[in-house]
Amino acid sequence: VLLEVKDEGVGIPESAKAVVTQKFYRYGNEETRSKKGTGLGLYIVKELVNLHRGSMQILDNTPRGTIFKVFLPA
């Protein structure tokens, strides 16, 4: 089963893709951030995918944004 979510936000830099699913990780500067959050969203997704023995990919959504692909065994 493939679940694909696309957004047209600012995107995730290549250097952050490897760590963006870590617990409490938030990309950017906390001093200038305008949006609140805990840094738990993608961590929870990753943990649920792992519990179901699936995998997840984070890709660029050209020209802007991110594509999240979740693969789960049927």
mmJSON file of the N, C-alpha and C atoms, coordinates in Angstrom:
{"data_MODEL":{"atom_site":{
"group_PDB":["ATOM","ATOM","ATOM","ATOM","ATOM","ATOM","ATOM","ATOM","ATOM","ATOM","ATOM","ATOM","ATOM","ATOM","ATOM","ATOM","ATOM","ATOM","ATOM","ATOM","ATOM","ATOM","ATOM","ATOM","ATOM","ATOM","ATOM","ATOM","ATOM","ATOM","ATOM","ATOM","ATOM","ATOM","ATOM","ATOM","ATOM","ATOM","ATOM","ATOM","ATOM","ATOM","ATOM","ATOM","ATOM","ATOM","ATOM","ATOM","ATOM","ATOM","ATOM","ATOM","ATOM","ATOM","ATOM","ATOM","ATOM","ATOM","ATOM","ATOM","ATOM","ATOM","ATOM","ATOM","ATOM","ATOM","ATOM","ATOM","ATOM","ATOM","ATOM","ATOM","ATOM","ATOM","ATOM","ATOM","ATOM","ATOM","ATOM","ATOM","ATOM","ATOM","ATOM","ATOM","ATOM","ATOM","ATOM","ATOM","ATOM","ATOM","ATOM","ATOM","ATOM","ATOM","ATOM","ATOM","ATOM","ATOM","ATOM","ATOM","ATOM","ATOM","ATOM","ATOM","ATOM","ATOM","ATOM","ATOM","ATOM","ATOM","ATOM","ATOM","ATOM","ATOM","ATOM","ATOM","ATOM","ATOM","ATOM","ATOM","ATOM","ATOM","ATOM","ATOM","ATOM","ATOM","ATOM","ATOM","ATOM","ATOM","ATOM","ATOM","ATOM","ATOM","ATOM","ATOM","ATOM","ATOM","ATOM","ATOM","ATOM","ATOM","ATOM","ATOM","ATOM","ATOM","ATOM","ATOM","ATOM","ATOM","ATOM","ATOM","ATOM","ATOM","ATOM","ATOM","ATOM","ATOM","ATOM","ATOM","ATOM","ATOM","ATOM","ATOM","ATOM","ATOM","ATOM","ATOM","ATOM","ATOM","ATOM","ATOM","ATOM","ATOM","ATOM","ATOM","ATOM","ATOM","ATOM","ATOM","ATOM","ATOM","ATOM","ATOM","ATOM","ATOM","ATOM","ATOM","ATOM","ATOM","ATOM","ATOM","ATOM","ATOM","ATOM","ATOM","ATOM","ATOM","ATOM","ATOM","ATOM","ATOM","ATOM","ATOM","ATOM","ATOM","ATOM","ATOM","ATOM","ATOM","ATOM","ATOM","ATOM","ATOM","ATOM","ATOM","ATOM","ATOM","ATOM","ATOM","ATOM","ATOM"],
"id":[1,2,3,4,5,6,7,8,9,10,11,12,13,14,15,16,17,18,19,20,21,22,23,24,25,26,27,28,29,30,31,32,33,34,35,36,37,38,39,40,41,42,43,44,45,46,47,48,49,50,51,52,53,54,55,56,57,58,59,60,61,62,63,64,65,66,67,68,69,70,71,72,73,74,75,76,77,78,79,80,81,82,83,84,85,86,87,88,89,90,91,92,93,94,95,96,97,98,99,100,101,102,103,104,105,106,107,108,109,110,111,112,113,114,115,116,117,118,119,120,121,122,123,124,125,126,127,128,129,130,131,132,133,134,135,136,137,138,139,140,141,142,143,144,145,146,147,148,149,150,151,152,153,154,155,156,157,158,159,160,161,162,163,164,165,166,167,168,169,170,171,172,173,174,175,176,177,178,179,180,181,182,183,184,185,186,187,188,189,190,191,192,193,194,195,196,197,198,199,200,201,202,203,204,205,206,207,208,209,210,211,212,213,214,215,216,217,218,219,220,221,222],
"type_symbol":["N","C","C","N","C","C","N","C","C","N","C","C","N","C","C","N","C","C","N","C","C","N","C","C","N","C","C","N","C","C","N","C","C","N","C","C","N","C","C","N","C","C","N","C","C","N","C","C","N","C","C","N","C","C","N","C","C","N","C","C","N","C","C","N","C","C","N","C","C","N","C","C","N","C","C","N","C","C","N","C","C","N","C","C","N","C","C","N","C","C","N","C","C","N","C","C","N","C","C","N","C","C","N","C","C","N","C","C","N","C","C","N","C","C","N","C","C","N","C","C","N","C","C","N","C","C","N","C","C","N","C","C","N","C","C","N","C","C","N","C","C","N","C","C","N","C","C","N","C","C","N","C","C","N","C","C","N","C","C","N","C","C","N","C","C","N","C","C","N","C","C","N","C","C","N","C","C","N","C","C","N","C","C","N","C","C","N","C","C","N","C","C","N","C","C","N","C","C","N","C","C","N","C","C","N","C","C","N","C","C","N","C","C","N","C","C","N","C","C","N","C","C"],
"label_atom_id":["N","CA","C","N","CA","C","N","CA","C","N","CA","C","N","CA","C","N","CA","C","N","CA","C","N","CA","C","N","CA","C","N","CA","C","N","CA","C","N","CA","C","N","CA","C","N","CA","C","N","CA","C","N","CA","C","N","CA","C","N","CA","C","N","CA","C","N","CA","C","N","CA","C","N","CA","C","N","CA","C","N","CA","C","N","CA","C","N","CA","C","N","CA","C","N","CA","C","N","CA","C","N","CA","C","N","CA","C","N","CA","C","N","CA","C","N","CA","C","N","CA","C","N","CA","C","N","CA","C","N","CA","C","N","CA","C","N","CA","C","N","CA","C","N","CA","C","N","CA","C","N","CA","C","N","CA","C","N","CA","C","N","CA","C","N","CA","C","N","CA","C","N","CA","C","N","CA","C","N","CA","C","N","CA","C","N","CA","C","N","CA","C","N","CA","C","N","CA","C","N","CA","C","N","CA","C","N","CA","C","N","CA","C","N","CA","C","N","CA","C","N","CA","C","N","CA","C","N","CA","C","N","CA","C","N","CA","C","N","CA","C","N","CA","C","N","CA","C","N","CA","C","N","CA","C","N","CA","C"],
"label_alt_id":[null,null,null,null,null,null,null,null,null,null,null,null,null,null,null,null,null,null,null,null,null,null,null,null,null,null,null,null,null,null,null,null,null,null,null,null,null,null,null,null,null,null,null,null,null,null,null,null,null,null,null,null,null,null,null,null,null,null,null,null,null,null,null,null,null,null,null,null,null,null,null,null,null,null,null,null,null,null,null,null,null,null,null,null,null,null,null,null,null,null,null,null,null,null,null,null,null,null,null,null,null,null,null,null,null,null,null,null,null,null,null,null,null,null,null,null,null,null,null,null,null,null,null,null,null,null,null,null,null,null,null,null,null,null,null,null,null,null,null,null,null,null,null,null,null,null,null,null,null,null,null,null,null,null,null,null,null,null,null,null,null,null,null,null,null,null,null,null,null,null,null,null,null,null,null,null,null,null,null,null,null,null,null,null,null,null,null,null,null,null,null,null,null,null,null,null,null,null,null,null,null,null,null,null,null,null,null,null,null,null,null,null,null,null,null,null,null,null,null,null,null,null],
"label_comp_id":["VAL","VAL","VAL","LEU","LEU","LEU","LEU","LEU","LEU","GLU","GLU","GLU","VAL","VAL","VAL","LYS","LYS","LYS","ASP","ASP","ASP","GLU","GLU","GLU","GLY","GLY","GLY","VAL","VAL","VAL","GLY","GLY","GLY","ILE","ILE","ILE","PRO","PRO","PRO","GLU","GLU","GLU","SER","SER","SER","ALA","ALA","ALA","LYS","LYS","LYS","ALA","ALA","ALA","VAL","VAL","VAL","VAL","VAL","VAL","THR","THR","THR","GLN","GLN","GLN","LYS","LYS","LYS","PHE","PHE","PHE","TYR","TYR","TYR","ARG","ARG","ARG","TYR","TYR","TYR","GLY","GLY","GLY","ASN","ASN","ASN","GLU","GLU","GLU","GLU","GLU","GLU","THR","THR","THR","ARG","ARG","ARG","SER","SER","SER","LYS","LYS","LYS","LYS","LYS","LYS","GLY","GLY","GLY","THR","THR","THR","GLY","GLY","GLY","LEU","LEU","LEU","GLY","GLY","GLY","LEU","LEU","LEU","TYR","TYR","TYR","ILE","ILE","ILE","VAL","VAL","VAL","LYS","LYS","LYS","GLU","GLU","GLU","LEU","LEU","LEU","VAL","VAL","VAL","ASN","ASN","ASN","LEU","LEU","LEU","HIS","HIS","HIS","ARG","ARG","ARG","GLY","GLY","GLY","SER","SER","SER","MET","MET","MET","GLN","GLN","GLN","ILE","ILE","ILE","LEU","LEU","LEU","ASP","ASP","ASP","ASN","ASN","ASN","THR","THR","THR","PRO","PRO","PRO","ARG","ARG","ARG","GLY","GLY","GLY","THR","THR","THR","ILE","ILE","ILE","PHE","PHE","PHE","LYS","LYS","LYS","VAL","VAL","VAL","PHE","PHE","PHE","LEU","LEU","LEU","PRO","PRO","PRO","ALA","ALA","ALA"],
"label_asym_id":["A","A","A","A","A","A","A","A","A","A","A","A","A","A","A","A","A","A","A","A","A","A","A","A","A","A","A","A","A","A","A","A","A","A","A","A","A","A","A","A","A","A","A","A","A","A","A","A","A","A","A","A","A","A","A","A","A","A","A","A","A","A","A","A","A","A","A","A","A","A","A","A","A","A","A","A","A","A","A","A","A","A","A","A","A","A","A","A","A","A","A","A","A","A","A","A","A","A","A","A","A","A","A","A","A","A","A","A","A","A","A","A","A","A","A","A","A","A","A","A","A","A","A","A","A","A","A","A","A","A","A","A","A","A","A","A","A","A","A","A","A","A","A","A","A","A","A","A","A","A","A","A","A","A","A","A","A","A","A","A","A","A","A","A","A","A","A","A","A","A","A","A","A","A","A","A","A","A","A","A","A","A","A","A","A","A","A","A","A","A","A","A","A","A","A","A","A","A","A","A","A","A","A","A","A","A","A","A","A","A","A","A","A","A","A","A","A","A","A","A","A","A"],
"label_entity_id":["1","1","1","1","1","1","1","1","1","1","1","1","1","1","1","1","1","1","1","1","1","1","1","1","1","1","1","1","1","1","1","1","1","1","1","1","1","1","1","1","1","1","1","1","1","1","1","1","1","1","1","1","1","1","1","1","1","1","1","1","1","1","1","1","1","1","1","1","1","1","1","1","1","1","1","1","1","1","1","1","1","1","1","1","1","1","1","1","1","1","1","1","1","1","1","1","1","1","1","1","1","1","1","1","1","1","1","1","1","1","1","1","1","1","1","1","1","1","1","1","1","1","1","1","1","1","1","1","1","1","1","1","1","1","1","1","1","1","1","1","1","1","1","1","1","1","1","1","1","1","1","1","1","1","1","1","1","1","1","1","1","1","1","1","1","1","1","1","1","1","1","1","1","1","1","1","1","1","1","1","1","1","1","1","1","1","1","1","1","1","1","1","1","1","1","1","1","1","1","1","1","1","1","1","1","1","1","1","1","1","1","1","1","1","1","1","1","1","1","1","1","1"],
"label_seq_id":[1,1,1,2,2,2,3,3,3,4,4,4,5,5,5,6,6,6,7,7,7,8,8,8,9,9,9,10,10,10,11,11,11,12,12,12,13,13,13,14,14,14,15,15,15,16,16,16,17,17,17,18,18,18,19,19,19,20,20,20,21,21,21,22,22,22,23,23,23,24,24,24,25,25,25,26,26,26,27,27,27,28,28,28,29,29,29,30,30,30,31,31,31,32,32,32,33,33,33,34,34,34,35,35,35,36,36,36,37,37,37,38,38,38,39,39,39,40,40,40,41,41,41,42,42,42,43,43,43,44,44,44,45,45,45,46,46,46,47,47,47,48,48,48,49,49,49,50,50,50,51,51,51,52,52,52,53,53,53,54,54,54,55,55,55,56,56,56,57,57,57,58,58,58,59,59,59,60,60,60,61,61,61,62,62,62,63,63,63,64,64,64,65,65,65,66,66,66,67,67,67,68,68,68,69,69,69,70,70,70,71,71,71,72,72,72,73,73,73,74,74,74],
"pdbx_PDB_ins_code":[null,null,null,null,null,null,null,null,null,null,null,null,null,null,null,null,null,null,null,null,null,null,null,null,null,null,null,null,null,null,null,null,null,null,null,null,null,null,null,null,null,null,null,null,null,null,null,null,null,null,null,null,null,null,null,null,null,null,null,null,null,null,null,null,null,null,null,null,null,null,null,null,null,null,null,null,null,null,null,null,null,null,null,null,null,null,null,null,null,null,null,null,null,null,null,null,null,null,null,null,null,null,null,null,null,null,null,null,null,null,null,null,null,null,null,null,null,null,null,null,null,null,null,null,null,null,null,null,null,null,null,null,null,null,null,null,null,null,null,null,null,null,null,null,null,null,null,null,null,null,null,null,null,null,null,null,null,null,null,null,null,null,null,null,null,null,null,null,null,null,null,null,null,null,null,null,null,null,null,null,null,null,null,null,null,null,null,null,null,null,null,null,null,null,null,null,null,null,null,null,null,null,null,null,null,null,null,null,null,null,null,null,null,null,null,null,null,null,null,null,null,null],
"Cartn_x":[0.858,0.0,0.901,0.576,1.332,0.433,0.887,0.212,1.169,0.688,1.544,0.904,1.666,1.196,2.151,1.584,2.393,1.983,2.98,2.666,3.434,3.084,3.752,4.366,4.851,5.485,6.907,7.718,9.094,10.007,9.57,10.376,11.324,11.999,12.966,14.317,15.32,16.646,17.202,18.014,18.609,19.331,20.007,20.774,19.88,18.602,17.69,16.847,16.785,15.914,16.268,17.527,17.95,17.573,17.328,17.072,15.681,14.915,13.623,12.607,12.813,11.897,12.359,13.419,13.866,12.929,12.797,11.922,12.321,11.35,11.473,12.294,12.657,13.442,12.558,13.006,12.326,13.387,13.215,14.189,14.023,15.114,15.076,15.46,15.301,15.701,14.505,14.584,13.487,13.214,14.224,14.071,13.203,13.259,12.53,11.316,11.047,9.943,8.599,7.694,6.372,5.306,5.593,4.618,5.033,4.067,4.307,4.322,4.946,4.959,5.833,5.764,6.541,7.666,7.622,8.612,8.322,7.052,6.694,5.943,5.394,4.543,5.196,6.327,6.991,7.613,7.99,8.501,7.41,6.196,5.078,4.746,4.737,4.487,5.531,6.813,7.895,7.721,7.373,7.195,6.025,4.915,3.764,4.092,4.802,5.21,6.115,7.056,7.959,7.196,6.208,5.405,4.662,4.332,3.632,4.592,5.877,6.936,6.954,6.718,6.735,7.975,7.967,9.08,8.53,9.378,8.956,10.058,9.663,10.593,10.178,11.173,10.929,11.613,10.811,11.313,10.953,11.66,11.328,10.093,9.227,8.054,8.355,8.942,9.375,8.172,8.123,9.229,9.32,8.344,8.347,7.582,8.109,7.4,8.067,7.305,7.824,6.792,7.292,6.442,6.86,5.882,6.111,5.446,6.222,5.699,5.827,4.715,4.684,4.314,5.158,4.923,4.602,3.445,3.049,2.771,3.171,2.88,1.373,0.884,-0.556,-0.937],
"Cartn_y":[-1.163,0.0,1.222,2.189,3.439,4.591,5.382,6.613,7.747,8.705,9.807,11.131,11.987,13.304,14.334,15.323,16.384,17.721,18.58,19.947,20.917,22.169,23.201,24.252,23.802,24.701,25.043,25.403,25.828,24.65,23.446,22.264,21.936,20.811,20.358,20.253,20.978,20.889,19.47,19.12,17.784,17.437,18.414,18.173,17.839,18.214,17.964,16.714,16.156,15.006,13.79,13.637,12.48,12.624,13.841,14.049,14.588,14.923,15.574,14.681,13.377,12.471,12.16,12.814,12.609,13.322,12.768,13.312,14.75,15.658,17.072,17.894,17.322,18.078,19.074,20.304,21.344,22.084,22.15,22.827,24.34,25.042,26.499,27.082,28.372,29.138,29.375,28.932,29.1,30.576,31.423,32.849,33.561,33.117,33.804,33.022,31.875,31.017,31.667,31.664,32.255,31.196,29.931,28.863,28.011,27.72,26.892,25.414,24.614,23.174,22.489,21.176,20.418,19.609,19.42,18.578,17.099,16.765,15.362,14.741,15.532,15.015,13.947,14.268,13.297,12.158,12.431,11.363,10.319,10.77,9.845,9.06,9.738,9.039,7.95,8.29,7.314,6.113,6.356,5.267,4.371,4.947,4.143,3.318,3.919,3.197,2.028,2.258,1.185,0.061,0.41,-0.61,-1.511,-0.969,-1.735,-2.334,-2.297,-2.851,-2.215,-0.912,-0.163,0.691,1.561,2.492,3.832,4.837,6.187,6.871,7.64,8.439,9.898,10.787,12.222,12.755,13.324,13.79,15.247,15.883,17.254,17.248,18.233,18.437,19.651,19.395,20.472,21.19,22.502,23.418,23.809,23.391,23.844,22.864,22.597,21.737,20.39,19.468,18.151,17.081,15.894,14.714,13.679,13.173,12.12,10.857,9.793,8.519,7.501,6.866,5.828,4.517,3.523,2.195,1.238,0.566,-0.391,-1.738,-2.827,-4.15,-4.402,-5.045,-5.332,-6.522],
"Cartn_z":[0.0,0.0,0.0,-0.853,-0.925,-0.525,0.438,0.832,0.489,-0.296,-0.73,-0.35,0.321,0.728,0.142,-0.567,-1.172,-0.576,-0.369,0.033,-0.856,-0.776,-1.569,-0.656,0.503,1.468,1.049,2.019,1.743,1.42,1.72,1.444,2.586,2.452,3.453,2.767,3.255,2.636,2.693,1.724,1.652,2.951,3.551,4.776,5.969,5.93,7.058,6.864,5.667,5.404,6.258,6.59,7.381,8.854,9.325,10.757,11.056,10.033,10.241,10.964,10.988,11.687,13.116,13.584,14.964,15.932,17.101,18.138,18.478,18.454,18.797,17.799,16.664,15.68,14.949,14.861,14.081,13.303,11.991,11.141,11.27,11.287,11.293,12.636,12.739,13.905,14.817,16.046,17.003,17.305,17.192,17.486,16.456,15.203,14.13,13.641,14.24,13.796,14.105,13.106,13.311,13.614,13.33,13.57,14.748,15.587,16.767,16.385,17.212,16.99,18.021,18.045,19.022,18.39,17.078,16.44,16.616,16.835,17.042,15.869,14.963,13.889,13.041,12.414,11.542,12.346,13.584,14.453,14.701,14.999,15.248,13.99,12.843,11.572,11.364,11.541,11.353,12.282,13.551,14.506,14.118,13.682,13.251,12.009,11.069,9.858,10.247,11.152,11.596,12.296,13.106,13.79,12.799,11.649,10.619,9.594,9.92,9.068,7.681,7.646,6.395,6.286,5.288,5.086,4.622,4.681,4.331,3.529,2.521,1.74,1.822,1.833,1.798,0.552,-0.347,-1.645,-1.875,-2.803,-3.198,-4.08,-3.893,-4.744,-5.622,-6.77,-7.658,-8.245,-8.267,-7.961,-6.489,-5.663,-4.276,-3.398,-2.2,-1.272,-1.082,-0.484,-0.124,-0.452,-0.803,-1.012,0.031,0.773,1.742,1.204,1.024,0.559,1.678,2.025,3.051,2.368,2.53,1.957,3.103,3.01,4.035,3.371,4.025,3.447,3.464,2.423,2.307,3.147],
"occupancy":[1.0,1.0,1.0,1.0,1.0,1.0,1.0,1.0,1.0,1.0,1.0,1.0,1.0,1.0,1.0,1.0,1.0,1.0,1.0,1.0,1.0,1.0,1.0,1.0,1.0,1.0,1.0,1.0,1.0,1.0,1.0,1.0,1.0,1.0,1.0,1.0,1.0,1.0,1.0,1.0,1.0,1.0,1.0,1.0,1.0,1.0,1.0,1.0,1.0,1.0,1.0,1.0,1.0,1.0,1.0,1.0,1.0,1.0,1.0,1.0,1.0,1.0,1.0,1.0,1.0,1.0,1.0,1.0,1.0,1.0,1.0,1.0,1.0,1.0,1.0,1.0,1.0,1.0,1.0,1.0,1.0,1.0,1.0,1.0,1.0,1.0,1.0,1.0,1.0,1.0,1.0,1.0,1.0,1.0,1.0,1.0,1.0,1.0,1.0,1.0,1.0,1.0,1.0,1.0,1.0,1.0,1.0,1.0,1.0,1.0,1.0,1.0,1.0,1.0,1.0,1.0,1.0,1.0,1.0,1.0,1.0,1.0,1.0,1.0,1.0,1.0,1.0,1.0,1.0,1.0,1.0,1.0,1.0,1.0,1.0,1.0,1.0,1.0,1.0,1.0,1.0,1.0,1.0,1.0,1.0,1.0,1.0,1.0,1.0,1.0,1.0,1.0,1.0,1.0,1.0,1.0,1.0,1.0,1.0,1.0,1.0,1.0,1.0,1.0,1.0,1.0,1.0,1.0,1.0,1.0,1.0,1.0,1.0,1.0,1.0,1.0,1.0,1.0,1.0,1.0,1.0,1.0,1.0,1.0,1.0,1.0,1.0,1.0,1.0,1.0,1.0,1.0,1.0,1.0,1.0,1.0,1.0,1.0,1.0,1.0,1.0,1.0,1.0,1.0,1.0,1.0,1.0,1.0,1.0,1.0,1.0,1.0,1.0,1.0,1.0,1.0,1.0,1.0,1.0,1.0,1.0,1.0],
"B_iso_or_equiv":[0.0,0.0,0.0,0.0,0.0,0.0,0.0,0.0,0.0,0.0,0.0,0.0,0.0,0.0,0.0,0.0,0.0,0.0,0.0,0.0,0.0,0.0,0.0,0.0,0.0,0.0,0.0,0.0,0.0,0.0,0.0,0.0,0.0,0.0,0.0,0.0,0.0,0.0,0.0,0.0,0.0,0.0,0.0,0.0,0.0,0.0,0.0,0.0,0.0,0.0,0.0,0.0,0.0,0.0,0.0,0.0,0.0,0.0,0.0,0.0,0.0,0.0,0.0,0.0,0.0,0.0,0.0,0.0,0.0,0.0,0.0,0.0,0.0,0.0,0.0,0.0,0.0,0.0,0.0,0.0,0.0,0.0,0.0,0.0,0.0,0.0,0.0,0.0,0.0,0.0,0.0,0.0,0.0,0.0,0.0,0.0,0.0,0.0,0.0,0.0,0.0,0.0,0.0,0.0,0.0,0.0,0.0,0.0,0.0,0.0,0.0,0.0,0.0,0.0,0.0,0.0,0.0,0.0,0.0,0.0,0.0,0.0,0.0,0.0,0.0,0.0,0.0,0.0,0.0,0.0,0.0,0.0,0.0,0.0,0.0,0.0,0.0,0.0,0.0,0.0,0.0,0.0,0.0,0.0,0.0,0.0,0.0,0.0,0.0,0.0,0.0,0.0,0.0,0.0,0.0,0.0,0.0,0.0,0.0,0.0,0.0,0.0,0.0,0.0,0.0,0.0,0.0,0.0,0.0,0.0,0.0,0.0,0.0,0.0,0.0,0.0,0.0,0.0,0.0,0.0,0.0,0.0,0.0,0.0,0.0,0.0,0.0,0.0,0.0,0.0,0.0,0.0,0.0,0.0,0.0,0.0,0.0,0.0,0.0,0.0,0.0,0.0,0.0,0.0,0.0,0.0,0.0,0.0,0.0,0.0,0.0,0.0,0.0,0.0,0.0,0.0,0.0,0.0,0.0,0.0,0.0,0.0],
"pdbx_formal_charge":[null,null,null,null,null,null,null,null,null,null,null,null,null,null,null,null,null,null,null,null,null,null,null,null,null,null,null,null,null,null,null,null,null,null,null,null,null,null,null,null,null,null,null,null,null,null,null,null,null,null,null,null,null,null,null,null,null,null,null,null,null,null,null,null,null,null,null,null,null,null,null,null,null,null,null,null,null,null,null,null,null,null,null,null,null,null,null,null,null,null,null,null,null,null,null,null,null,null,null,null,null,null,null,null,null,null,null,null,null,null,null,null,null,null,null,null,null,null,null,null,null,null,null,null,null,null,null,null,null,null,null,null,null,null,null,null,null,null,null,null,null,null,null,null,null,null,null,null,null,null,null,null,null,null,null,null,null,null,null,null,null,null,null,null,null,null,null,null,null,null,null,null,null,null,null,null,null,null,null,null,null,null,null,null,null,null,null,null,null,null,null,null,null,null,null,null,null,null,null,null,null,null,null,null,null,null,null,null,null,null,null,null,null,null,null,null,null,null,null,null,null,null],
"auth_seq_id":[1,1,1,2,2,2,3,3,3,4,4,4,5,5,5,6,6,6,7,7,7,8,8,8,9,9,9,10,10,10,11,11,11,12,12,12,13,13,13,14,14,14,15,15,15,16,16,16,17,17,17,18,18,18,19,19,19,20,20,20,21,21,21,22,22,22,23,23,23,24,24,24,25,25,25,26,26,26,27,27,27,28,28,28,29,29,29,30,30,30,31,31,31,32,32,32,33,33,33,34,34,34,35,35,35,36,36,36,37,37,37,38,38,38,39,39,39,40,40,40,41,41,41,42,42,42,43,43,43,44,44,44,45,45,45,46,46,46,47,47,47,48,48,48,49,49,49,50,50,50,51,51,51,52,52,52,53,53,53,54,54,54,55,55,55,56,56,56,57,57,57,58,58,58,59,59,59,60,60,60,61,61,61,62,62,62,63,63,63,64,64,64,65,65,65,66,66,66,67,67,67,68,68,68,69,69,69,70,70,70,71,71,71,72,72,72,73,73,73,74,74,74],
"auth_comp_id":["VAL","VAL","VAL","LEU","LEU","LEU","LEU","LEU","LEU","GLU","GLU","GLU","VAL","VAL","VAL","LYS","LYS","LYS","ASP","ASP","ASP","GLU","GLU","GLU","GLY","GLY","GLY","VAL","VAL","VAL","GLY","GLY","GLY","ILE","ILE","ILE","PRO","PRO","PRO","GLU","GLU","GLU","SER","SER","SER","ALA","ALA","ALA","LYS","LYS","LYS","ALA","ALA","ALA","VAL","VAL","VAL","VAL","VAL","VAL","THR","THR","THR","GLN","GLN","GLN","LYS","LYS","LYS","PHE","PHE","PHE","TYR","TYR","TYR","ARG","ARG","ARG","TYR","TYR","TYR","GLY","GLY","GLY","ASN","ASN","ASN","GLU","GLU","GLU","GLU","GLU","GLU","THR","THR","THR","ARG","ARG","ARG","SER","SER","SER","LYS","LYS","LYS","LYS","LYS","LYS","GLY","GLY","GLY","THR","THR","THR","GLY","GLY","GLY","LEU","LEU","LEU","GLY","GLY","GLY","LEU","LEU","LEU","TYR","TYR","TYR","ILE","ILE","ILE","VAL","VAL","VAL","LYS","LYS","LYS","GLU","GLU","GLU","LEU","LEU","LEU","VAL","VAL","VAL","ASN","ASN","ASN","LEU","LEU","LEU","HIS","HIS","HIS","ARG","ARG","ARG","GLY","GLY","GLY","SER","SER","SER","MET","MET","MET","GLN","GLN","GLN","ILE","ILE","ILE","LEU","LEU","LEU","ASP","ASP","ASP","ASN","ASN","ASN","THR","THR","THR","PRO","PRO","PRO","ARG","ARG","ARG","GLY","GLY","GLY","THR","THR","THR","ILE","ILE","ILE","PHE","PHE","PHE","LYS","LYS","LYS","VAL","VAL","VAL","PHE","PHE","PHE","LEU","LEU","LEU","PRO","PRO","PRO","ALA","ALA","ALA"],
"auth_asym_id":["A","A","A","A","A","A","A","A","A","A","A","A","A","A","A","A","A","A","A","A","A","A","A","A","A","A","A","A","A","A","A","A","A","A","A","A","A","A","A","A","A","A","A","A","A","A","A","A","A","A","A","A","A","A","A","A","A","A","A","A","A","A","A","A","A","A","A","A","A","A","A","A","A","A","A","A","A","A","A","A","A","A","A","A","A","A","A","A","A","A","A","A","A","A","A","A","A","A","A","A","A","A","A","A","A","A","A","A","A","A","A","A","A","A","A","A","A","A","A","A","A","A","A","A","A","A","A","A","A","A","A","A","A","A","A","A","A","A","A","A","A","A","A","A","A","A","A","A","A","A","A","A","A","A","A","A","A","A","A","A","A","A","A","A","A","A","A","A","A","A","A","A","A","A","A","A","A","A","A","A","A","A","A","A","A","A","A","A","A","A","A","A","A","A","A","A","A","A","A","A","A","A","A","A","A","A","A","A","A","A","A","A","A","A","A","A","A","A","A","A","A","A"],
"auth_atom_id":["N","CA","C","N","CA","C","N","CA","C","N","CA","C","N","CA","C","N","CA","C","N","CA","C","N","CA","C","N","CA","C","N","CA","C","N","CA","C","N","CA","C","N","CA","C","N","CA","C","N","CA","C","N","CA","C","N","CA","C","N","CA","C","N","CA","C","N","CA","C","N","CA","C","N","CA","C","N","CA","C","N","CA","C","N","CA","C","N","CA","C","N","CA","C","N","CA","C","N","CA","C","N","CA","C","N","CA","C","N","CA","C","N","CA","C","N","CA","C","N","CA","C","N","CA","C","N","CA","C","N","CA","C","N","CA","C","N","CA","C","N","CA","C","N","CA","C","N","CA","C","N","CA","C","N","CA","C","N","CA","C","N","CA","C","N","CA","C","N","CA","C","N","CA","C","N","CA","C","N","CA","C","N","CA","C","N","CA","C","N","CA","C","N","CA","C","N","CA","C","N","CA","C","N","CA","C","N","CA","C","N","CA","C","N","CA","C","N","CA","C","N","CA","C","N","CA","C","N","CA","C","N","CA","C","N","CA","C","N","CA","C","N","CA","C","N","CA","C","N","CA","C","N","CA","C","N","CA","C"],
"pdbx_PDB_model_num":[1,1,1,1,1,1,1,1,1,1,1,1,1,1,1,1,1,1,1,1,1,1,1,1,1,1,1,1,1,1,1,1,1,1,1,1,1,1,1,1,1,1,1,1,1,1,1,1,1,1,1,1,1,1,1,1,1,1,1,1,1,1,1,1,1,1,1,1,1,1,1,1,1,1,1,1,1,1,1,1,1,1,1,1,1,1,1,1,1,1,1,1,1,1,1,1,1,1,1,1,1,1,1,1,1,1,1,1,1,1,1,1,1,1,1,1,1,1,1,1,1,1,1,1,1,1,1,1,1,1,1,1,1,1,1,1,1,1,1,1,1,1,1,1,1,1,1,1,1,1,1,1,1,1,1,1,1,1,1,1,1,1,1,1,1,1,1,1,1,1,1,1,1,1,1,1,1,1,1,1,1,1,1,1,1,1,1,1,1,1,1,1,1,1,1,1,1,1,1,1,1,1,1,1,1,1,1,1,1,1,1,1,1,1,1,1,1,1,1,1,1,1]
}}}
